[in-house]
């Protein structure tokens, strides 16, 4: 027979494990794969406030369809602190939900989940951790009969992490199918509304890959859960089925979510099975535990190991390159191509100083998958890609490359006539792109630079300045957004394929910034000053 003290200890075990992991994370501060993207966005907010557009990655892209809440919180508290608080909150909220529903039988599940939250810190999935904590708050509000609060928190989960919000919608669907239609509909509508609104206002392109190795654990888990979970656990069983169907759809079709969908199963699969089996089928739970723990921990451990001791995750690794680029460019805006490193920290440290042809958003580079993988990259194709993207310099590091960069890395090392090496040190080789057209050309003649008298003079986080000595039209190799607004000078901005055309109506300096407007919301193809 368990004592009250023993029950309290078991009930608090999950929170204690999450808290211990969070403290260890803040002390050790691992720099694994996903940290660079989230730290960069927090830095942008700290420097510029809310921005809807980012010129420093991928030739320009929208920011708000990734996370609205994390950048300001990360700028205020620090990205690691936000992640640490989120995983502790996740353990607390899951524990309350589980104990209210399952009583003392929930202790294995809550302890398991508490330990598992540390995997989000190991992989630095901090935005997802924030959205997950808020989403569990919505489910607790459902459990306590507070639909308005549940709806508000579900919406906030969508602003915290679109991936987490989809999981909240999945929980709402499971509740709806099992008879709780009203609250299920509230969760679905509230969690998906921010995603839909932001997606319409700031559309994203590309897809996230969902490879077979990431998909296979999902149907295996779902089959095991349906066999083992008791029939009376209808919500859990329906939730598992809906989750498996969702993953199958995302595996078959290219979507922005892709393999991110596997996060729900890997994080919660074991604890959910423990909720249904603990005290009922302990042997079955023990047999399933090992593969579920492997699914849960293998990728985060791999990410942690890849960043451990890697000099390319530190700012000092990039500083000599940045210093030399400043000396080479003498203040002129240029775009740099860095074949992506395994941990992607060029997307944080170099992008603070120079616009990159890449960054760290897998969906935005999905259009390059075919060219840059499978031995399809040739010298001619690569040279054309550099020119098309307005790249003036290529910087090659000695760090392990991302899988998308392996062919590119080998091609550059083999020697290319279009690249002229101008500097090197123990970690870097810097090449100038011979005959680079750069970021601007006369409109209609993209193979010719616009010249030193008609050129970009500044590329900001969500703006650019262009100085012209004559009335003419120019191609600016920054992606077009209907939110471009001419804030100074006499000119029009318009779409020119994927890029932006600037029609200068009077010589002088033209300043253009991305600002929210009803015209932009209406997908205008041009906008003029005055």
N, C-alpha and C positions, 0 to 999 in steps of 0.2 A: 504494500500500500504506500502510495506516495505521500509525503508530508507537505504541508503548505509551503515550507521553505524550499523543498525540492521542486514543487510546481512553479514557484516564482523563479527559481534558478533556470529551469528549463524554458520558461516563457521568455526570459530575458537573454537566453543564449544567443539567439540570432542577432539581436541588437548589439550585444557585446562583441560578437565576431565582426560585424560590419564596422563598428566603431574602432576596434583594434586595427582592422585593415585600413580604415581611413587615416588613422594616426600614422601608421607605418608608411602609407602612401605620401603623406605630407612631409614626413621626415626624409624618406628615400628620394622622392620626386622622380620617378621613372619617366623617361621621355620616349614613349612608344608611338606607334604609327599615327594615331588620330589626333595627337596633341597639337601638332603644328597648325592644322586647319582652324582649330578652335581658339588657340592662342592668337593667331593672326586676326581673326574676326573681333576678338575682344580688344586687341590693340587698335584696330580701325575705329571701333566705337570710342575708345578712350581718347583718340586723337581728333575724331571728326563728328562724334555723336551718331545718331541714326542715319544711315545711308541706305539708299535703295539699290545702289550700283557700285561695282568695284572694278576699276580699270587695271588693277595690278595683276590680275590673273586672267589667262585665257583670252586676252584681247578685250576684256570687259564682260561682266555677267551680273545678274541680279543677286542680291544678298538675302533678301527677306524671306525667300522660300526655303531657307535652310533652318534658321531658328531666329525668332524675334526676341525671345527672352534671354537666351544665353549670353550674347555679346555684352549687353549692359551689366548683367550680373557678374560676368567674368571680369569686366573692366573695374567694377566696384569692389569686388571681394577677392579677385584672383581666380583664374579658371580652375586651379586645383582645389581651392577651398569650396567652390560651388560644387564640384564633383564629389568631394568628401562629404559635404552636408547632404547631398542628394542620395548617396548610397545609404547613409544612416537613416534618413527619412524613409527610404524604400523599405528597409528592414523593419522599422517601427510600424509603418502602415500595413505591410503585409502581415506582420505578427498580430496586429489588432484584428484585421479582417479574418485571419485564419482561426484565431482563438474564439472569436465571437461565433463562428460557424461550427467549428469542430472540437472546441474545448481542448483538454489536455492532449488529445491525439495529435494536435497540430505541432507539437514541439519539434519533431524531426524535420518537418517541412520548413518551419520558421528558422531553425538552426541552419539547415541546408541553404535556404535562400540568403540568410545573413552572410554566410561564408561566400556564397556565389556573387553577391554584389561587388565583392572585391575584384572580380574579373572585369567589371566595367572600368575600374580604376587602372588595372594592369594594362588594358588596351586603350586607356584614355578616351573611352566612349562617354565623354562627360555630358554632351548635349542629350544623348539618349538617357543617361542617368537622371538628368533633370526632368525630362519628359515622363520617364517611368514613375518617378516619385509623385509628380502631380497627378498622373493617371491613376495611381493607387489611391490617392486622396479622393478622386472622383468615385472610385468603387467603394470606398469606406462610406462616403456620403450616401451612396445608393443603399448600402447595408443598413444605415441608420435612418432611412426614410426621409432623406432631404434632397429631393429631386432638383431644386433650384441650385443648391450648392454643387450637386453632382454635375449639372450642366455647365456651370461656370468653370469648375475645375477641369472638366473634359475639354472645354474650349482652350483653357490655358495650356493643357498638355499639347494641343496642336500648335500653339505658339512656342512651346518649349522644344518639341521634337516631333516632326511629322511622322516619323517611324513609330514613336510611342503612341501617338494619337490614333494611328491605324489599329494598334492593339487594343486601345480603349474601345474603339468602334467594334472590334471583334467581340469584346466582352459584352457590349450592348446587344450585338446580334444574338449571342448565346442566351442572354436573358430574355430577349424577345421571342426566340423560338421556343423557349421553355415556359412561356406563359406570361412573362412580365413585359408586356408589349410597350406600355407607356414609358417606363424608365429605360427600356432598351432603345426605343426611338430617340429619347432625349440624349442618351450617350452617343448614339450614332451621329445624330445631327450636329450636336455641339462639338464633338471631336473633329468631325470632317469639315465643318463650316470654315474654320480658319485656313485649312489646307486648300479648300476650293477657292476661297476669296483671294488668298495670296497667289494661288496658281493662275487665276484669271488675270489678276492685276500685274503680276510679275512672272510670266511663264518661263519655265525651265525647259531645257532641251536635253537630249541624250538619255542614256539608260545606265543602270548599275548592273553589272554582270551577275548572273546566278548560275554558277557552274554545278556540274553533277555532284561533285564531292561535297558541296555545301547543301545541296538539296536532299540527298539520300537519307541523312539522319531523320528528316522530318516524317516521311511516311513510315519509317521503321518505328519511330516513337509513337506515332498516331495509332498504328496497328497494335502495338503492345498496350497502349493505354486503353483502347477499346476492349481488348481481351480482359484486362486486369481490373479496370475500374468497376466498382459495383454499380448495378443498374440504377440504384437510387441517387447516384451522383449525376443527375441528368445535365446540370449546367456544365460540369466539367467535361462530360462525354461529348455534349454538343459543341462546346468550345474547341475541343480537340479536333473534331470533324471539320468544323469551319476553318480552323487554322490550317489543317492539311490541304483543304480545297483552295484556300487563298494562296498558299505556297505553290501549289501545282499551277495555278493560273499565272503567278508571277515567274515561275520557272519557264513556262511555255512562251510567254510574251515578254518582250523587252519593256521594262518599266523603270521609273526613277527609284523605286524601292529595291527591286532585285533581291540579292542575297541578304540584304539587311533584314528581310522577313525572318530569316533563321534565328535572329537574336532572341525572339520571344521563346521559341522552343528550347534553345540551349540554356537560357537563363532560368526559365520557369518550369521546364519539362519535369525535372527531377522533383522539385518541391510540390508540383501539382500531383504527381503520382504518389508522393508520400502522403499528401492529404487524404487521398482515396484509399490507400493501402495500409497505412500505419495502424496497428492494432487489429487489423483484419487479415492481411496476408503478408506477414513480415518476411517470409522466405522469398516470395516473389519480389518484394521491394528490394531485398538484399541482392538478388540476382540482377535486377535492373540497374542498381545503383552505379556499378562500375562503368558501364558504357555511357550512362547519362552524365556522370562526372567527367569522363573523357570528352564528351561532346561540349560540355560546359567550359572546361578549362583549357583544352588543347590550343585553340586559336589565341586566347589572351596570353598564355604562357609563351607561345611562339612569338607574338608581337613584343612582349616584354624582353625576351632573350635577344631579339633582333636589335633593340635599342640600347641594351645594356653594354656600356663600354664603347659604344659607337661614337667617335669624335664628331661625326656629321650631325649630331643632334644638338651641338653647342654653338653659341653665337660666334665664338672665337675661330671656329673652323671656317667661317664665311668671311670674316673681317678683312683678311688680305685681298680676297677677290673683290670685295666691295670697294676697298680703297683704290685698287688699280682700275676698276671700272670708272670710278669718279675721275681719276687722272686721264683716262682714255677719252671720256665723253665730254669733259669740261662743261658739265651742266646741260648738255643737249639731251632731250628725251630720246631714249632708245629702248628697244625691247630685247630682252635677253632670253635665250633658250638654254636651260640647264636640263640635260637628260635626267629625269626624276630619280632621286636616290631612294633607297629602300624605305627610309623613314620620313622623307618628304620635308625636311626642315628648311630647305631652300625656299619653300613656299611661305615660310614665316620670316626668315632673316633677310634674304635677298630682296623679297618683294616689298619690304619696308622702304627700300631705296630705289629699286628699278622695276618697271613693269616686266612681268615674265610671260613668255609664250604659253607656259603651263601654270600650274599652281597645285592645289590639292582638293580636287572635286572630281571623283571618278566619272560622274555622269558627263561632265563637260569635255572629257577627252575620249568619250566612247566613239566619236566619229573617226578617231585615229587608230582604233583597235586593228582594223584590217591592214592598214599601211605599215604600222610599227611592230607587228607581230607576224609570226609564221614565215620569216625570211623573205618578206615581201618588200622590204625597204632597200631601195637602190640609191646609188649616189645621185642620179638625176632626179629621182622622186624626192629625195631629202632636200636637195638644193631648191627645188620648186616649192616645197613646203615651207622652207625658211623664208623665201621671198614672199610667198603668199601671206605669211603671218607677220611680215614687217620686221623680221629678226635681223639685228645688226651684229650681235656677238653670240657665240656659243661657248659656254663654260662647262668643261668636263671634269668631274671630280673623281677621286680614287675610292669613293664610297661604294658599297654594294648597290647596284641599280635596282629600281623597281622593275617588275616583269615587263612593263610596257617600254622600258628604256634599254633592255638588253641588246636588241638588234641595233638600236641607235648608237649605243656605247661602242659596240664592236665596229660599226661602220666608221665612226669618227677616228677610232684608234688605227684603223687600216690606212688612213690618209685620204683626204678629199681635196681635189684641186680648188674647190670653192671656199675652203677654209684656210686662213692664214694665221698661224700661231703667233701671238704678239706678247705672250707672257706665260710664265708657269712658276709654280713653287712645289713644295712637297706633296700637296693635296690637289692642286688645280692646274689645268691647262686652259688658257683663254684664247679663243680664235676669233678673228674678225671675218665676217662674211664678205668675201670679195664681191664688189658690184652690188652691195645691198641697196635696195630701194628705200629701206627704212619705213617709217610710219606714215609718210605722205607721198602722194604722186599727183600729177595733173589728172583730173577726172577724164576718163576715156583713154588714158595712156598709163596703165598701172605698172609697166615695166621701167618707168623713168622716174627718178627722184624729183621731188618738187623744187629742189634747189635751196641754197642757203638763205635766200631772201624771202622765200615763201615757205614757211615751215612751222611745225609745232614748237612753241617755246616753253610749254609746261604741260605735263600730264599729272593731274592730281588724282586723288582717290576716286572721285566721281565727276571730274571736270577735265577740260583741256583748253589751252589757249593757243591761238594760231595767229601769226603775224604775216600779213600779205602786203606786197608793194603795188599790187595791181588787182583790178576786178577780174575774177576768174573762178573756176570751180576746181575743187581739190578732193581727192580721195584720202580720207583719214582712216587708217587701219585700226580703228577702235570700233567694236561692234555697235551697230545702231540700236538705240532704244527710243521708243516714241516719247520718252520723258526728257530727251535732250531739249534744253531751253537756251536760247542765245541771251546771255545776261549782259553782254557789252559788245559794242561794235555793230556793224550793219551787215547782216548775213542771214542765210537760211541754212538749216541742217536738214538732210533728207537721207532716206535709205538708198544704199548703193550695194545691192546684193546683201551680204552679211555685214558689210562695213558701213561707214558713214560718209556721206558727201557733204562738203561744206561749200556753199555758193556765196562767195564774198562779193558784196555789192558796193562796198567802198573800201579803199585801202586802209590799213591800220590793223590794230589788234582786235581779234574776235575772241570772246570768252564764252564757253559753252559749259553748262552744268546739267547733271541729271537731277531733275526736281519733279516731285509728284504733281500731276495736273490732270484735269478732266480730259484734256486733249490727248494726253499720253494714255490714259485709261481707255480712250476710244480708238487706240491703235493708229494714230495719225502717221503718215509716211513722210511728213515734212513739217517744219516749223520755222518761222522767220522772226527776226527782231522787229520791234516797233509794233 
